[in-house]
Amino acid sequence: MLGSRSLWLEDIQLSSKQPIIKLETELKGLSLEAQKTMQSLYKFAPYLKNGKVMELKDDRDSYFVDMEEKKAEKEEEEGWSARIRLDRTNGKLEELDVLNAGRDKGNKAIDSQSATVILQEFLGEKSKEYKQTNLSKSSANFMRYVNGIPVNGDNVYISVNGKGELEGFGVRSDEWIDKSAFPHPSQAIPVHELENQLQKHIKLRYIEHFDPKNDRPILEYTPGILNAYSFDAITGKTIYHTYYDYDQPTLIKMNPPNKPVLVRNQQEAELLIKQEYGIKGPLKVYSNNGDDHKQRKEENEAVYQFGEKGEYTVFTELSSGRVLQIAKDTLKEKWRVSKEQAREKAIRFLEKYLDPWDKEVQLTYSNENEYTHIFRFFKSHQGIPVLQTDNSYLSYSVHVDSATGEVILFIKDSIEKPFVSPSTKQVKLPDRYAVMSPKVGASQWLRYNPVELVYEYVDGGKKTKLVYQVKESKIDKNVFIDATTGKAVFVDR
């Protein structure tokens, strides 16, 4: 790198020429390579020389070193504390995290040259594969590039305090993959072939509220329902990163009540709890944190709690009275209820709290732990998932106690500001059978969502894949492809 060496770097060089302290007894549990890394740390973070090792943990893959500043008894100012993580195999620095509120005095800034020197010190030859992607007064970020293509998730973070001393460092800790193992960019299909693949797999989704300035629903074309996807650059197939798109959901017909269940006050909340859990006597009203209630009110939610310890809770939408959440604390006992039985319990419970016009749902996810069966659902219309906003990731969640079969948690997605309504009303959704062709949808989607080549780590970081991902947008707008017109709709973020 050309140019005169910075004052910051000169200071570091001067400190590195000073006698390096002997490693404390506590650090002799480290490998020789890790001890050498600690000596390098002393060069760029000289204050660590005045540190005391509080704990050294020898883990399977890493060493963890916790240090605190040695202080005189009369000193009242809080000293620094540091967590250092070193690779157990090669001793390389993986992470440095320093809390030193009392030390951050000064006005020295990091520059590209100084950051690069630190990068080279701790990564060695591997540092040549990293390019600086961001620089601020106190920090620098680098990303790995192979064959001129960025590698997602392979970043190095460096930060300094006001004295210009290193106080933060982070690097991907998985096993290093040599660049020869990365697929060559020449194997990638051209974007027009990606369009041919996309039209085979592009999906439809409803969004009830997507435009704050003109609140209305949209039926849109999208590669994935939950906005988490990329494309295999060699085959063109969509890679899904969420449970919904990866697994085929189950469509379930429902028979909701003629009127929605509404709770507008404490008495109605108590009645609901008593009916759900077969409680005959009166319930004690539980008084908890007033600040929490105040915050809930600001978020258009009301909360009611009952029982000696607040075992029963009801959350409602303050503006409409819709029931958003029902929760019951329960003893943790092991399975006696099968997954099939729990699934039926969850569906029947959910059915009672649907709006009258919600005649179907999609079961998108089910799982269990030792004590609970968990089910997640989307609203559905004409077999198409319905999201309240483009940030929604579920419509309903139901947890069933695996010992008793009781529903111990029910969650209904709340309507976010600015789409709050004082009453429950049906959103009129477009007809899924009056849409443009998937070919039009795929073409328009790629037109307004240009893609670029990147590498991604797969198989727990042991392999790499060449993928297309959407480029970062240069305009502060979200783009939706209206399936009924085939045109793009732009909405301010």
C-alpha positions in Angstrom: 0.0 0.0 0.0 1.4 3.4 -1.1 1.7 6.6 1.0 3.4 7.7 4.2 2.8 5.7 7.3 0.1 7.1 9.5 0.8 8.6 12.9 -1.4 5.9 14.4 0.8 3.2 12.8 4.0 4.9 14.0 2.6 4.8 17.6 1.9 1.1 17.2 5.5 0.5 15.9 7.0 2.4 18.8 5.0 0.3 21.3 6.0 -2.9 19.5 9.7 -2.0 20.0 9.3 -1.8 23.8 10.2 -4.9 25.7 7.4 -7.5 25.5 6.3 -8.6 28.9 6.6 -12.2 29.9 3.5 -14.3 29.7 1.7 -14.6 33.0 1.6 -18.0 34.6 -2.1 -18.2 33.9 -1.5 -18.1 30.1 1.0 -21.0 30.0 -2.0 -23.3 29.5 -2.2 -22.0 26.0 -0.4 -23.7 23.0 2.8 -22.0 21.8 1.0 -20.7 18.8 -1.7 -19.1 20.9 1.0 -17.6 23.2 2.5 -16.0 20.1 -0.9 -14.5 19.2 -1.2 -13.0 22.7 2.2 -11.3 22.2 0.9 -9.9 18.9 -2.2 -8.6 20.8 0.1 -6.8 23.3 1.6 -4.9 20.4 -1.7 -3.5 19.1 -3.5 -3.4 22.5 -0.7 -2.5 24.9 -3.1 -1.9 27.8 -3.6 -5.7 28.0 -0.1 -5.9 29.5 -1.7 -4.4 32.6 -4.3 -7.2 32.7 -5.0 -10.0 35.0 -6.2 -13.3 33.7 -9.5 -14.1 35.4 -10.3 -17.3 33.6 -8.7 -19.5 30.9 -11.1 -22.0 29.4 -9.7 -24.8 27.2 -12.7 -25.7 25.0 -12.8 -28.3 22.2 -12.3 -25.9 19.4 -11.1 -22.7 21.1 -9.3 -21.1 24.0 -11.3 -18.5 25.9 -9.3 -15.9 27.9 -11.1 -13.5 30.2 -9.0 -10.6 31.5 -9.5 -7.5 33.7 -7.4 -4.4 34.3 -5.1 -4.5 37.4 -6.1 -1.5 39.5 -4.8 0.2 42.6 -7.1 -0.2 45.6 -7.9 3.5 45.7 -8.9 3.8 42.0 -12.6 4.2 41.7 -12.9 4.5 37.9 -14.1 1.2 36.3 -11.4 -0.6 34.5 -11.5 -2.5 31.3 -12.4 -6.1 30.8 -11.6 -8.3 27.8 -12.8 -11.6 26.3 -10.3 -13.2 23.9 -11.1 -16.3 21.8 -8.2 -18.2 20.1 -8.4 -21.1 17.7 -7.2 -24.2 19.6 -5.6 -25.8 16.5 -3.5 -23.0 15.1 -3.6 -20.4 17.9 -5.0 -17.7 15.6 -7.1 -14.8 17.0 -10.8 -15.3 16.4 -12.3 -12.6 18.6 -11.4 -9.7 20.9 -14.1 -7.9 22.7 -13.1 -5.2 25.2 -15.3 -3.2 27.5 -13.3 -0.2 28.7 -15.6 2.7 29.3 -12.9 4.5 31.4 -10.1 4.2 28.7 -11.8 5.6 25.6 -10.2 9.0 25.9 -8.5 10.6 22.9 -9.4 11.4 19.3 -7.3 9.0 17.2 -9.0 7.4 14.3 -8.2 4.2 12.4 -7.3 4.4 8.7 -7.1 1.9 5.9 -3.4 1.4 6.3 -3.5 0.8 10.0 -6.4 -1.6 9.7 -4.6 -3.5 6.9 -1.5 -3.9 9.2 -3.7 -5.4 11.9 -5.4 -7.7 9.4 -2.0 -8.9 8.1 -0.7 -9.5 11.6 -3.6 -11.8 12.6 -4.5 -13.5 9.3 -1.0 -13.7 7.7 -1.1 -14.7 4.0 -4.8 -15.2 4.1 -5.3 -11.4 4.5 -4.5 -11.0 0.8 -7.9 -12.5 0.0 -9.8 -9.7 2.0 -10.9 -6.3 0.7 -12.0 -3.4 2.9 -15.7 -2.8 2.6 -16.3 -0.2 5.2 -14.3 2.4 7.2 -15.4 4.7 10.0 -13.5 6.7 12.6 -13.2 3.8 15.0 -13.7 0.6 12.9 -13.0 -1.1 9.7 -14.6 -4.1 7.9 -13.1 -6.5 5.4 -14.8 -9.2 3.3 -13.2 -12.2 1.6 -13.2 -12.3 -2.2 -12.4 -15.3 -4.2 -12.2 -15.1 -8.0 -13.3 -11.5 -7.7 -16.6 -12.5 -6.0 -17.5 -11.7 -2.4 -17.9 -14.6 0.1 -21.0 -14.1 2.2 -20.4 -14.4 5.9 -16.6 -14.3 5.7 -15.9 -10.9 7.2 -13.3 -9.4 9.5 -14.2 -6.6 11.9 -11.6 -4.4 13.5 -12.2 -1.5 16.0 -10.0 0.8 18.0 -10.5 3.1 21.1 -9.9 6.8 21.3 -6.2 6.2 21.8 -5.9 4.2 18.6 -5.5 0.9 20.5 -7.1 -2.3 19.2 -10.3 -3.1 21.2 -12.4 -5.2 18.9 -11.6 -8.0 16.4 -13.8 -10.7 14.9 -13.3 -13.2 12.2 -15.2 -16.2 10.8 -14.2 -19.1 13.0 -15.1 -22.1 10.9 -12.5 -24.2 9.1 -10.6 -22.3 6.3 -11.6 -23.4 2.8 -8.9 -22.9 0.2 -9.9 -20.9 -2.8 -9.2 -23.8 -5.1 -12.3 -25.5 -3.7 -14.7 -22.7 -4.7 -16.7 -23.3 -7.9 -15.4 -21.2 -10.8 -17.7 -18.3 -12.0 -17.6 -19.7 -15.5 -19.9 -22.4 -14.3 -22.7 -19.9 -13.6 -25.7 -19.8 -16.0 -26.6 -16.5 -17.6 -29.4 -14.4 -16.0 -31.8 -15.1 -18.9 -31.6 -18.8 -18.1 -32.2 -18.0 -14.4 -35.4 -16.4 -15.5 -36.5 -19.6 -17.2 -35.9 -21.5 -14.0 -37.6 -18.9 -11.8 -40.9 -19.0 -13.8 -41.2 -22.7 -13.0 -41.0 -22.1 -9.2 -42.2 -18.5 -8.6 -44.9 -18.2 -6.0 -47.9 -16.2 -5.2 -48.6 -14.6 -1.8 -51.2 -12.1 -0.5 -50.2 -9.2 1.6 -53.1 -7.5 3.4 -51.2 -4.2 4.3 -48.2 -3.2 2.2 -48.5 0.5 1.5 -48.9 3.0 4.4 -49.9 5.8 2.1 -52.6 3.8 0.3 -53.6 0.9 2.5 -54.8 -2.0 0.3 -54.0 -5.6 -0.3 -51.8 -7.0 -3.1 -51.4 -10.4 -4.7 -47.8 -10.6 -5.7 -45.3 -12.8 -7.5 -42.3 -13.7 -5.3 -39.5 -16.3 -5.3 -40.2 -17.1 -1.6 -43.0 -16.4 0.8 -40.7 -15.2 3.6 -38.1 -13.1 1.7 -35.2 -15.4 2.5 -33.8 -17.0 -0.6 -31.0 -17.1 -3.1 -30.5 -18.9 -6.4 -28.1 -21.7 -7.3 -26.0 -20.0 -9.9 -25.1 -23.3 -11.6 -28.6 -24.9 -11.8 -30.8 -21.9 -11.4 -32.9 -23.5 -8.7 -34.2 -21.4 -5.9 -32.5 -21.9 -2.5 -34.9 -21.4 0.4 -33.7 -20.3 3.8 -36.9 -20.7 5.8 -39.0 -23.6 6.9 -42.1 -22.3 5.1 -40.7 -22.4 1.6 -38.5 -25.4 2.2 -41.4 -27.6 3.4 -44.7 -28.0 1.6 -47.4 -26.5 3.9 -50.6 -28.4 4.7 -53.9 -26.7 3.7 -56.6 -27.1 6.4 -60.2 -26.1 6.0 -61.7 -24.3 9.1 -65.1 -23.5 10.5 -64.7 -20.3 12.5 -67.4 -18.7 14.7 -69.9 -16.3 13.1 -68.6 -13.5 15.2 -65.0 -12.9 16.2 -64.1 -13.4 19.9 -63.4 -9.9 21.4 -62.1 -9.0 24.8 -62.5 -5.3 25.7 -62.0 -5.3 29.5 -60.7 -7.3 32.5 -64.0 -9.0 33.2 -64.2 -10.4 29.7 -60.6 -11.5 29.9 -61.3 -13.4 33.1 -64.4 -15.0 31.6 -62.3 -16.2 28.6 -59.7 -17.8 30.8 -62.2 -19.5 33.0 -64.0 -21.0 29.9 -60.8 -22.1 28.3 -59.4 -23.9 31.3 -62.5 -25.0 33.1 -62.1 -22.8 36.2 -65.3 -22.3 38.2 -64.3 -20.0 41.1 -63.1 -16.4 40.8 -59.6 -15.6 39.6 -57.3 -13.3 41.4 -56.2 -10.3 39.3 -52.4 -10.2 39.1 -50.8 -6.8 39.2 -47.4 -6.6 37.6 -45.1 -3.9 36.1 -47.0 -0.7 35.3 -44.4 0.4 32.8 -45.0 -2.8 30.8 -48.7 -2.0 30.7 -47.9 1.5 29.6 -45.6 0.3 26.8 -48.2 -2.2 25.7 -50.8 0.6 25.4 -48.4 2.5 23.2 -48.2 -0.6 21.0 -52.0 -0.9 20.7 -52.1 -3.8 23.1 -53.8 -4.5 26.4 -52.6 -7.1 28.9 -54.6 -8.9 31.6 -53.1 -11.3 34.1 -54.6 -13.6 36.6 -53.6 -16.1 39.3 -51.4 -15.9 42.4 -48.3 -15.6 40.3 -49.8 -14.4 37.0 -50.2 -17.9 35.7 -52.8 -16.9 33.1 -52.3 -14.0 30.6 -54.4 -12.5 27.8 -53.2 -10.0 25.3 -55.6 -8.1 23.1 -55.5 -5.5 20.4 -56.5 -2.4 22.2 -58.3 -0.7 19.3 -60.5 -3.7 18.3 -60.5 -6.1 21.2 -59.1 -9.0 19.1 -57.5 -11.7 21.1 -53.8 -11.7 20.3 -52.3 -14.1 22.9 -53.4 -16.5 25.5 -50.8 -18.0 27.8 -50.8 -20.4 30.8 -47.9 -21.3 32.9 -47.6 -25.1 33.4 -45.6 -27.7 35.1 -43.0 -29.3 32.8 -43.9 -33.0 32.5 -42.8 -35.4 29.8 -44.9 -36.7 26.9 -48.2 -38.4 27.2 -49.9 -36.7 24.2 -49.0 -37.8 20.7 -48.1 -35.3 18.0 -51.3 -36.2 16.0 -53.4 -35.6 19.1 -51.7 -32.3 19.8 -52.1 -31.2 16.2 -55.9 -31.7 16.4 -56.0 -29.8 19.7 -54.1 -26.9 18.2 -56.4 -26.7 15.1 -59.6 -26.8 17.2 -58.3 -24.2 19.5 -57.1 -21.9 16.7 -60.5 -22.3 15.0 -62.2 -20.5 17.8 -60.1 -17.4 17.4 -60.3 -17.0 13.7 -62.2 -14.2 12.1 -65.5 -15.4 10.5 -64.2 -15.0 7.0 -61.0 -17.0 7.6 -62.1 -20.4 6.2 -58.7 -22.0 5.7 -55.2 -21.9 7.2 -51.9 -23.5 6.2 -49.8 -25.5 8.7 -46.3 -24.3 7.9 -44.2 -25.7 10.7 -44.4 -28.2 13.6 -41.9 -29.2 16.1 -41.6 -30.5 19.7 -39.3 -30.5 22.6 -39.5 -32.6 25.7 -42.6 -30.8 27.1 -44.3 -29.0 24.3 -45.7 -29.5 20.7 -45.3 -26.4 18.6 -47.4 -25.5 15.5 -47.3 -22.5 13.3 -49.9 -21.4 10.7 -50.5 -18.9 8.0 -53.8 -17.4 7.1 -54.8 -18.7 3.6 -57.2 -17.6 0.8 -57.8 -19.7 -2.3 -54.9 -21.9 -1.3 -52.5 -18.9 -1.2 -50.8 -17.8 2.0 -51.9 -14.5 3.5 -49.4 -12.2 5.3 -50.5 -9.1 7.2 -47.4 -7.2 6.1 -44.3 -8.1 4.1 -42.4 -8.5 7.4 -44.7 -11.1 8.8 -43.3 -14.5 9.4 -46.4 -16.3 10.8 -50.1 -15.7 11.3 -50.7 -18.0 14.3 -48.6 -20.1 16.7 -50.1 -22.7 19.1 -48.2 -24.6 21.8 -49.7 -27.7 23.3 -48.6 -29.2 26.6 -47.3 -32.7 25.8 -48.4 -34.1 29.2 -51.9 -32.7 29.5 -52.9 -31.8 25.9 -53.9 -28.3 27.0 -53.0 -25.3 24.8 -50.6 -23.3 26.9 -49.7 -20.6 24.4 -51.7 -19.1 21.5 -50.3 -16.2 19.5 -52.0 -14.2 16.7 -50.0 -11.8 14.6 -51.0 -8.2 15.5 -51.6 -5.5 12.9 -48.7 -3.0 13.0 -48.9 0.7 12.8 -49.9 2.6 10.7 -52.4 -0.1 9.7 -54.3 -0.2 13.0 -58.1 -0.3 12.7 -60.6 0.4 15.5 -62.8 -2.5 14.3 -62.5 -6.0 12.9 -63.2 -6.0 9.2 -62.5 -8.3 6.3 -59.8 -7.3 3.8 -61.0 -7.9 0.3 -58.3 -10.0 -1.5 -57.8 -10.2 -5.3 -58.8 -13.3 -7.2 -55.9 -15.7 -7.6 -57.3 -17.0 -10.9 -57.1 -13.5 -12.5 -53.3 -13.2 -12.7 -50.7 -12.7 -15.3 -48.5 -15.7 -16.3 -45.6 -16.9 -14.2 -43.4 -16.0 -17.1 -44.4 -12.4 -16.8 -44.0 -12.6 -13.0 -40.5 -14.0 -13.3 -39.4 -11.5 -15.9 -40.7 -8.5 -14.0 -39.3 -9.7 -10.7 -35.8 -10.0 -12.1 -36.1 -6.7 -13.9 -36.7 -4.8 -10.7 -34.5 -7.1 -8.5 -31.2 -7.5 -10.3 -28.9 -10.2 -9.0 -25.2 -10.6 -8.5 -22.9 -13.6 -8.0 -21.7 -14.4 -4.5 -20.3 -17.4 -2.7 -22.2 -18.9 0.3 -20.9 -21.4 2.9 -23.1 -24.6 3.1 -23.0 -27.8 5.1 -22.1 -26.1 8.3 -19.4 -24.0 6.6 -17.5 -27.1 5.2 -18.4 -26.4 1.5 -19.1 -23.4 -0.7 -21.8 -22.7 -3.3 -21.9 -20.2 -6.1 -25.2 -18.4 -5.9 -27.1 -15.4 -7.3 -28.5 -13.0 -4.7 -30.4 -9.8 -5.0 -28.2 -6.7 -5.2 -28.5 -4.1 -2.5 -31.1 -1.6 -3.7 -29.9 1.9 -4.3 -33.4 3.4 -4.0 -35.2 3.6 -0.6 -38.2 1.8 -1.8 -39.7 -1.7 -1.7 -40.8 -3.3 -5.0 -43.8 -5.6 -5.3 -44.8 -7.3 -8.6 -48.6 -7.1 -8.8 -49.6 -10.6 -10.1 -53.0 -9.2 -11.4 -51.3 -6.6 -13.7 -47.7 -7.8 -14.1 -46.5 -4.3 -13.1 -44.1 -3.2 -10.4 -45.5 -1.2 -7.4 -43.0 0.9 -5.5 -43.5 1.7 -1.8 -41.4 4.0 0.4 -39.5 2.1 3.1 
